[in-house]
């Protein structure tokens, strides 16, 4: 294990969006499959409902992954709790509910899964989403190892840091900008997450020299994962958790 900050263990493989390609994304079914395959860690996306409650969803809209319609930030909890998150993704998982962050936290703790919670704010909700998710995480994981919170939104990360200073944060970029280290230090983040295709030796060298763990998505080839580890990448996010072995 690599420790990006005191008290936080960083495994080699995270199940992308809960269970990767083996289950509907961002569902409790994915968490259970990841644990059954021996994964130690999972990653999932969190957005806010119209009631400012945190739910697991990647898109701002409901159509791609559920049988709902419209924007999640305009949909109330009572409507979200009856949605089917399996019917449009995996026929074998018809009836799989759209999970709340609370339900995902409970399953993670029951199964002993570490979590990377990606804050996915809808447009205009960066600060609120960062604050709400950070406070919810502190409460839901009280007495346990806190998740790593990451986001493409620096405003959301700043809000999370202000709300719960002790949380480990990860800064997400598809292709990190030249000043990524300055931005990361401003947020007091401990990990840099990026597309595996954007890596270069200079970035990895700068990260290594400054004690920053680099995590890459989305890595589905075990040989590519091995190459990335040899180059100095600390962990990968994978949809093919049946092929890319964890710790």
C-alpha positions in Angstrom: 0.0 0.0 0.0 1.0 3.6 -0.7 0.0 6.2 1.8 -0.9 9.6 0.1 -1.5 11.1 3.6 -1.2 9.9 7.2 -3.9 7.3 7.9 -5.0 6.8 4.3 -4.1 3.7 2.4 -4.0 3.7 -1.4 -4.7 0.4 -3.1 -3.5 -0.4 -6.6 -7.0 -0.8 -8.3 -10.3 1.0 -7.8 -13.5 -0.5 -9.3 -14.6 2.3 -11.7 -18.1 3.5 -11.0 -18.6 0.8 -8.3 -18.2 -2.3 -10.4 -16.9 -1.4 -13.8 -18.4 -3.3 -16.7 -19.8 -6.1 -14.6 -22.8 -4.3 -13.1 -24.8 -1.1 -13.8 -22.6 1.8 -13.0 -22.8 3.5 -9.6 -25.0 0.8 -8.0 -24.9 -1.3 -4.9 -24.7 -4.4 -7.1 -21.4 -3.1 -8.4 -20.0 -2.7 -4.9 -21.0 -6.3 -4.1 -19.4 -7.7 -7.2 -16.2 -5.7 -6.6 -15.9 -7.2 -3.1 -16.7 -10.7 -4.3 -13.8 -10.4 -6.8 -11.5 -9.4 -4.0 -11.2 -5.7 -4.8 -10.2 -3.5 -1.8 -11.5 -0.2 -3.2 -14.2 1.4 -5.3 -14.8 4.7 -7.0 -18.2 6.3 -7.6 -19.8 9.6 -8.6 -22.1 11.7 -6.4 -24.5 14.5 -7.4 -27.2 16.4 -5.5 -31.0 16.0 -5.9 -33.4 18.9 -5.8 -33.6 18.3 -2.1 -29.7 18.7 -1.9 -29.4 15.1 -1.0 -26.3 13.1 -2.3 -27.1 10.3 -4.8 -24.8 8.1 -6.9 -25.0 9.3 -10.5 -22.5 10.3 -13.2 -24.5 12.4 -15.5 -26.5 15.6 -14.8 -29.5 13.9 -16.4 -31.2 10.6 -15.6 -31.9 9.1 -19.0 -28.7 7.2 -19.8 -28.5 5.1 -16.7 -32.0 5.0 -15.2 -35.6 4.9 -16.3 -36.1 8.5 -15.2 -36.0 11.7 -17.2 -34.7 15.2 -16.5 -31.9 16.7 -14.4 -31.1 15.2 -11.1 -30.7 18.6 -9.5 -34.4 19.2 -10.4 -35.7 15.8 -9.3 -36.8 15.3 -5.7 -35.7 12.4 -3.5 -39.2 10.8 -3.6 -38.9 10.5 -7.3 -35.3 9.2 -7.3 -35.9 6.5 -4.8 -38.3 4.6 -7.1 -36.0 4.7 -10.2 -34.5 1.6 -11.8 -30.8 1.9 -12.4 -30.5 -1.5 -14.1 -33.1 -1.6 -16.8 -31.2 0.6 -19.3 -27.7 -0.7 -18.5 -27.8 -4.5 -17.8 -30.9 -6.6 -18.4 -29.8 -9.0 -15.6 -30.1 -6.1 -13.1 -33.6 -4.9 -13.8 -35.0 -3.4 -10.5 -31.6 -2.3 -9.2 -32.2 1.0 -7.3 -30.4 4.2 -7.7 -28.4 4.4 -4.5 -28.1 7.3 -2.1 -24.6 8.1 -0.7 -25.8 6.8 2.6 -26.7 3.4 1.2 -23.4 3.1 -0.6 -21.5 4.1 2.5 -23.3 1.4 4.5 -22.4 -1.3 1.9 -18.8 -0.1 1.7 -18.4 -0.3 5.4 -20.1 -3.7 5.6 -17.9 -5.2 2.9 -14.6 -3.5 4.0 -14.3 -1.4 0.8 -12.2 1.7 0.7 -13.9 4.5 -1.4 -13.0 7.3 -3.7 -16.0 9.5 -3.8 -16.0 11.7 -6.9 -17.9 15.0 -6.4 -19.9 15.6 -9.6 -21.6 19.0 -9.3 -24.4 20.0 -11.7 -23.7 23.3 -13.4 -23.9 26.1 -10.9 -23.8 23.8 -7.8 -20.1 23.3 -7.3 -19.8 24.9 -3.9 -23.0 23.4 -2.5 -22.1 19.9 -3.8 -18.6 20.1 -2.3 -19.9 21.1 1.1 -22.8 18.7 1.3 -20.8 15.7 0.1 -17.9 16.4 2.5 -20.2 16.7 5.5 -22.1 13.6 4.5 -18.9 11.6 4.1 -17.6 12.7 7.5 -20.9 11.5 9.1 -21.4 8.3 7.2 -17.9 7.1 7.7 -17.6 8.2 11.3 -15.2 5.9 13.1 -14.0 4.3 9.9 -11.4 5.2 7.3 -12.5 8.3 5.5 -12.9 8.1 1.7 -10.7 10.0 -0.7 -12.8 12.8 -2.3 -11.9 13.9 -5.8 -13.4 16.2 -8.4 -12.8 18.0 -11.7 -14.3 21.0 -10.0 -11.7 22.9 -8.0 -14.5 25.0 -6.5 -16.1 21.9 -5.2 -12.8 20.6 -3.7 -12.2 24.0 -2.1 -15.7 23.9 -0.5 -15.1 20.3 0.7 -11.8 21.3 2.2 -13.4 24.3 4.0 -16.3 22.2 5.3 -14.2 19.2 6.5 -10.5 20.0 6.6 -9.4 16.5 7.5 -10.6 14.8 4.3 -8.0 13.6 1.8 -8.6 15.2 -1.5 -7.7 14.3 -5.1 -7.6 16.7 -8.0 -9.0 15.4 -11.3 -7.8 16.5 -14.8 -8.2 14.7 -18.1 -4.9 16.3 -19.1 -3.2 18.1 -16.2 -2.3 21.8 -16.9 1.3 23.0 -16.6 0.5 24.6 -13.2 -1.2 21.5 -11.8 1.1 21.3 -8.8 0.4 24.9 -7.7 -3.4 24.2 -8.0 -3.0 21.0 -6.0 -1.1 22.7 -3.3 -3.7 25.4 -3.0 -6.3 22.8 -2.4 -4.1 20.8 0.0 -4.9 17.8 -2.2 -2.8 14.6 -1.9 -3.5 12.9 -5.2 -3.6 13.8 -8.9 -6.0 11.8 -11.1 -5.8 11.9 -14.9 -6.4 10.1 -18.1 -3.8 7.4 -18.6 -3.2 8.7 -22.1 -2.1 12.1 -20.8 0.8 10.8 -18.8 4.4 11.8 -19.7 7.7 11.4 -18.0 7.9 15.1 -16.9 4.6 14.9 -15.1 5.4 11.7 -13.3 8.9 13.0 -12.4 7.4 16.2 -10.9 4.8 14.3 -9.0 7.4 11.9 -7.6 9.7 14.7 -6.6 6.9 16.4 -4.7 5.4 13.3 -3.1 2.2 13.3 -5.0 0.5 10.0 -5.9 -0.7 9.8 -9.5 -3.9 7.8 -10.2 -5.0 7.0 -13.8 -8.3 6.2 -15.5 -9.7 4.2 -17.2 -7.3 1.2 -17.4 -8.8 -2.1 -18.6 -5.7 -3.9 -19.9 -3.7 -5.7 -17.3 -0.5 -5.2 -19.3 -1.1 -1.4 -19.5 -1.7 -1.4 -15.7 1.7 -3.2 -15.2 3.4 -0.6 -17.4 1.9 2.3 -15.5 2.9 0.8 -12.2 6.5 0.5 -13.4 6.4 4.1 -14.6 5.4 5.2 -11.1 1.6 5.4 -11.2 0.2 4.6 -7.8 -3.2 3.3 -8.7 -5.6 2.8 -11.6 -9.4 2.9 -12.1 -10.7 0.0 -14.1 -14.0 -1.2 -15.6 -12.5 -4.7 -16.1 -12.0 -5.6 -12.5 -12.2 -9.2 -13.5 -9.0 -8.8 -15.5 -7.0 -6.0 -13.8 -6.0 -7.5 -10.4 -6.1 -5.6 -7.2 -3.9 -5.9 -4.2 
